[in-house]
Amino acid sequence: MKHWNTRRAPHMEKYVLVTKVKRGLWQVNLNVGVQRFLLGQWETKTEANWFRDMLCIALDKVRKDKEA
């Protein structure tokens, strides 16, 4: 089984925060300036981190497309 590197845009993690919340859930928030947007909750930190990584890759693509 191949191990995929999901942290291909770690510089975007300053905008996407994974935090532990009540009942052992992990939540992912998009933070832009003083605004915070709840994107979802997951039962494991691994799932939340995977979502964060995928969102960071997508945000980085949007940034690169804008610069092109």
PARODREN-791708 format. One record per residue (C-alpha): x, y, z; residue number from 1; chain; residue in one letter. Coordinates in nm, 2 decimals, padded with zeros to 4 digits. Layout:
BEGIN
<<X; Y; Z>; NUM; 'A'; 'A'> ...
***
This chain:
BEGIN
<<00.00; 00.00; 00.00>; 1; 'A'; 'M'> <<00.14; 00.34; -00.10>; 2; 'A'; 'K'> <<00.16; 00.61; 00.16>; 3; 'A'; 'H'> <<00.04; 00.94; 00.01>; 4; 'A'; 'W'> <<00.19; 01.27; 00.13>; 5; 'A'; 'N'> <<-00.12; 01.48; 00.21>; 6; 'A'; 'T'> <<00.08; 01.78; 00.36>; 7; 'A'; 'R'> <<00.17; 01.93; 00.02>; 8; 'A'; 'R'> <<00.07; 02.28; 00.12>; 9; 'A'; 'A'> <<00.17; 02.32; 00.49>; 10; 'A'; 'P'> <<00.21; 02.70; 00.44>; 11; 'A'; 'H'> <<-00.17; 02.72; 00.40>; 12; 'A'; 'M'> <<-00.22; 02.56; 00.75>; 13; 'A'; 'E'> <<-00.22; 02.91; 00.91>; 14; 'A'; 'K'> <<-00.57; 02.95; 00.76>; 15; 'A'; 'Y'> <<-00.70; 02.60; 00.85>; 16; 'A'; 'V'> <<-00.71; 02.50; 01.22>; 17; 'A'; 'L'> <<-00.78; 02.16; 01.36>; 18; 'A'; 'V'> <<-00.90; 02.16; 01.73>; 19; 'A'; 'T'> <<-01.04; 01.91; 01.97>; 20; 'A'; 'K'> <<-01.39; 01.98; 02.09>; 21; 'A'; 'V'> <<-01.63; 01.82; 02.34>; 22; 'A'; 'K'> <<-01.71; 01.45; 02.33>; 23; 'A'; 'R'> <<-01.38; 01.37; 02.16>; 24; 'A'; 'G'> <<-01.47; 01.53; 01.83>; 25; 'A'; 'L'> <<-01.22; 01.72; 01.62>; 26; 'A'; 'W'> <<-01.33; 02.02; 01.42>; 27; 'A'; 'Q'> <<-01.18; 02.21; 01.13>; 28; 'A'; 'V'> <<-01.21; 02.58; 01.09>; 29; 'A'; 'N'> <<-01.12; 02.82; 00.81>; 30; 'A'; 'L'> <<-00.96; 03.13; 00.97>; 31; 'A'; 'N'> <<-00.92; 03.45; 00.76>; 32; 'A'; 'V'> <<-00.84; 03.76; 00.95>; 33; 'A'; 'G'> <<-01.09; 03.79; 01.23>; 34; 'A'; 'V'> <<-01.34; 03.56; 01.06>; 35; 'A'; 'Q'> <<-01.38; 03.19; 01.15>; 36; 'A'; 'R'> <<-01.58; 02.94; 00.96>; 37; 'A'; 'F'> <<-01.66; 02.60; 01.10>; 38; 'A'; 'L'> <<-01.62; 02.35; 00.81>; 39; 'A'; 'L'> <<-01.71; 02.03; 01.00>; 40; 'A'; 'G'> <<-01.64; 01.78; 01.28>; 41; 'A'; 'Q'> <<-01.48; 01.44; 01.27>; 42; 'A'; 'W'> <<-01.45; 01.15; 01.51>; 43; 'A'; 'E'> <<-01.07; 01.11; 01.47>; 44; 'A'; 'T'> <<-00.78; 01.35; 01.45>; 45; 'A'; 'K'> <<-00.66; 01.16; 01.15>; 46; 'A'; 'T'> <<-00.98; 01.23; 00.95>; 47; 'A'; 'E'> <<-00.97; 01.60; 01.05>; 48; 'A'; 'A'> <<-00.61; 01.63; 00.96>; 49; 'A'; 'N'> <<-00.67; 01.47; 00.62>; 50; 'A'; 'W'> <<-00.96; 01.72; 00.55>; 51; 'A'; 'F'> <<-00.73; 02.00; 00.66>; 52; 'A'; 'R'> <<-00.46; 01.88; 00.42>; 53; 'A'; 'D'> <<-00.69; 01.85; 00.13>; 54; 'A'; 'M'> <<-00.84; 02.20; 00.19>; 55; 'A'; 'L'> <<-00.48; 02.35; 00.21>; 56; 'A'; 'C'> <<-00.40; 02.19; -00.12>; 57; 'A'; 'I'> <<-00.72; 02.34; -00.27>; 58; 'A'; 'A'> <<-00.65; 02.68; -00.12>; 59; 'A'; 'L'> <<-00.30; 02.68; -00.26>; 60; 'A'; 'D'> <<-00.43; 02.59; -00.61>; 61; 'A'; 'K'> <<-00.67; 02.89; -00.59>; 62; 'A'; 'V'> <<-00.38; 03.11; -00.49>; 63; 'A'; 'R'> <<-00.16; 02.99; -00.78>; 64; 'A'; 'K'> <<-00.45; 03.02; -01.03>; 65; 'A'; 'D'> <<-00.50; 03.38; -00.92>; 66; 'A'; 'K'> <<-00.13; 03.46; -00.97>; 67; 'A'; 'E'> <<-00.12; 03.30; -01.32>; 68; 'A'; 'A'> 
***
